[in-house]
């Protein structure tokens, strides 16, 4: 059993001769590790069996190994080809994926990331005038900028109501439009007002904003400030899934977030190189939303799964934060 999360993995394969290999999710391993594995399985009629979800059509696996390769036999399956999956399960998964994710994970297409990131977003469908009453707690995401806008979003969570997640408030300061930049101290004061009197559990901040994080710690605003999980693609996929399933709604008063959800686009130049990456534009409130949701709920795929062990998770995160920042 060999892990291959970076290029150093190829060193584990050098010098060996294999009679066969099985590789799961090839597109997620480095190309050099795959190349070395192919070399080490070249003798004695060795075979490599491998699986993957599709990626960009410019991905090295598609271009260099699958297409026009007489030594490769490839099979294309869709979700409908899974004999153990019930119709109800298929319909559920189809509801969880939209746009790029639907084409790749449901239809099994090698397709470009192009157009709007949230191309399925419909204000009439995904926005509500107000949240469900008595939310269990709130999460705040912060995307900090100096010349770029600074955005805060508040996401209320209520496991007993539908939708379970609701973006109730936003803060948006665009220094270019407003004609002046705010200092870290001013932003800290604005954030303190934003969360004052709320049942906020955690504030998630872009991990690259070390100076602003220190300012927030000095301000002692009374809520734990955590580094956000900045896994862009998985975060976008999580937000997409929750919007698609109806578990996440946006308040109609959050106009900047709504506009960004409709304007946030994939970088087609990156896509042509086999990379999925959004354009760094119209992304400030979107990033804040992603920080809040993905940092807390991480990689669980359903809102039901997110509810599991929530008390234990809350206790652990709060304890870790206080031990780090308030060692008293």
BELZI-V615519 format. One line per field, one symbol per residue. psi: psi as a letter, one per 20 degrees, with the letter a starting at -180 (. if undefined). A space follows every 50 residues. Layout:
psi: ???
This chain:
psi: opqmirhihhhihqiqpqirqpppmhiiqqhhhgghgggikiqkkqqppq qqqrbqijqhgggihgpkoijppqpoqrhiioiiprhggghghhhipqcg hghghgikqoqqoqbqgmiipohhhjqqhrrqqlqgrqqpqpopqfhrqp pqqpoqpoiirpqhppohqqpooohghijqqqrhgghghghghhipjrlp gqppqpiimhhhghghhhhmijqppqpqolngghgghgggghghijipqp piimhggghhhiipqqohhhhhjjpopqpmqljghgggggggghhgicjp iqhghhipkhghggggggggghhghmi.
